[in-house]
Amino acid sequence: MKLMFSRDIETSILGSILIDPQYCMPKCLELITAADFYEETHITIYSIMVKLFSENKPIDCISVLHANKELPVSYVSSLSDSTNYTIKNITNYVKELKELSLQRQAMYRIGLLKQNLEAGAVVAEEIDKFVQDISDLKIKDKGGVVKVGKLVKGVYDKINLGTGRGVLTGYDNLDFQMRGMKGLVIIAADTKIGKTTFALNIAERMSKNGKNILFFSLEMGREEITERLLAITAATDIKSSLLELESDRHRMGDEADIIIGNIKKQRLEGVCKLSDYGIWIDDRTNTTAKMSAVARSLKFDIERQGMFLDAIMVDYLQFIPSTLKDQREIVVGSMADDLKRLSKELGIPVILLSQVNKDSHKEKRKYRATDLRESARPAHTADNVMFLFNNPEDMNDYTLSCVANRHGMLYDNYFRFKRDIITFEEVENGVDKRPAF
């Protein structure tokens, strides 16, 4: 078994700091902590060095020994005498130490999972904790300080090529306003308004343009979701069976054969199109930790085929279970935070559906970003917060109102809902009438 620590690396880092603390300490603090060292003596020495540096005090053998008189004098003194390292390689030493530390932490979590399962712990809960712990290790290992000069050329190319925008929804006016979906996007609506159907319309349009979508359905089963997608794709009524259509021939008159033939043709074409679309459905009652694991696994599988996972949809926030025992407001906020981190880690938008707070119905006013059911925290986490509602005077006239946008202006977009084929079509001019509560 590979030894997951290196005394040479640890002493090289500590010795380099003693030789040139002003050069080496900033590079160390950027990536490692005392906990990344393996040997107790080295943990103590590095902790002292960090404290001295934060207090703007000199870091040398005398200062370190004075801070902890139990340290072996000869050993501390020998650290800066080594000829096996050079301070110019401090960055490499730090990276190697961090890698060894991550290996140890991963193995510790694997051992803890095995121990807890053998002790009779609930399998699902332990796996959730394990997945989240491993994900946190990965996230903590990302990032760091990068000079803007190394980034600007790539950003410039993205702007010119148009690839720096988010994922387009397929609705022209909405895409013009949003410049594509980025980060965590919340679409909220009252009960039975049609937020799931609206999200499926977006998913269908994205897939039609070659995008791959992972749809987490916590409310509906995968067959029901597929049925709705088929209706949208085929652009025809799919509620009536062929037997029912045949029994209605007398109402169709002389054109019965043509009508039934067209419906059959549209349904078959819809099946063919939908079969080629990159939409994956997971209808299990997933926690955010499980969703993250599923998304990472699918992303890996898709990339092996030369494609990309482009967006994640979650239907919906209030249905996501949690193992946390805190107040519901805190739990819901934490789940939104998890999904925002997932979006950042994978570099794709997460479209999160949500219910509206019932208290917002008591006032006749426009929706606010904080009018989300159970917790206002997700609104502060999200990149975009939008509310979907219809016109009380015409239930098929819809408005999608953006009330919070980290990337630009606020806006309203208008849609016409065709109920027979459950399709939202964008319209140029709409009647922006807020619900009369």
Sequence and secondary structure as in RCSB ss.txt:
>XXXX:A:sequence
MKLMFSRDIETSILGSILIDPQYCMPKCLELITAADFYEETHITIYSIMVKLFSENKPIDCISVLHANKELPVSY
VSSLSDSTNYTIKNITNYVKELKELSLQRQAMYRIGLLKQNLEAGAVVAEEIDKFVQDISDLKIKDKGGVVKVGK
LVKGVYDKINLGTGRGVLTGYDNLDFQMRGMKGLVIIAADTKIGKTTFALNIAERMSKNGKNILFFSLEMGREEI
TERLLAITAATDIKSSLLELESDRHRMGDEADIIIGNIKKQRLEGVCKLSDYGIWIDDRTNTTAKMSAVARSLKF
DIERQGMFLDAIMVDYLQFIPSTLKDQREIVVGSMADDLKRLSKELGIPVILLSQVNKDSHKEKRKYRATDLRES
ARPAHTADNVMFLFNNPEDMNDYTLSCVANRHGMLYDNYFRFKRDIITFEEVENGVDKRPAF
>XXXX:A:secstr
      HHHHHHHHHHHHH HHHHHHHHHTT  GGG  SHHHHHHHHHHHHHHHTT   SHHHHHHH TTS HHH
HHHHTT SS  GGGHHHHHHHHHHHHHHHHHHHHHHHHHHHHHTT  HHHHHHHHHHHHHHHHHHTS     THH
HHHHHHHHHHHTTTS B  S HHHHHHHSSB SEEEEEE TTS HHHHHHHHHHHHHHTT EEEEEESSS HHHH
HHHHHHHHHTS  SS HHHHHHTHHHHGGGHHHHHHHHHHHHHHHHHHHHHSEEEEE S   HHHHHHHHHHHHH
HHHHTT    EEEEE GGG      S HHHHHHHHHHHHHHHHHHHTS EEEEEEB GGGGGS S   TT BSS 
SHHHHH SEEEEEEEETTEEEEEEEEEEEETTS  EEEEEEEEGGGTEEEEESS        
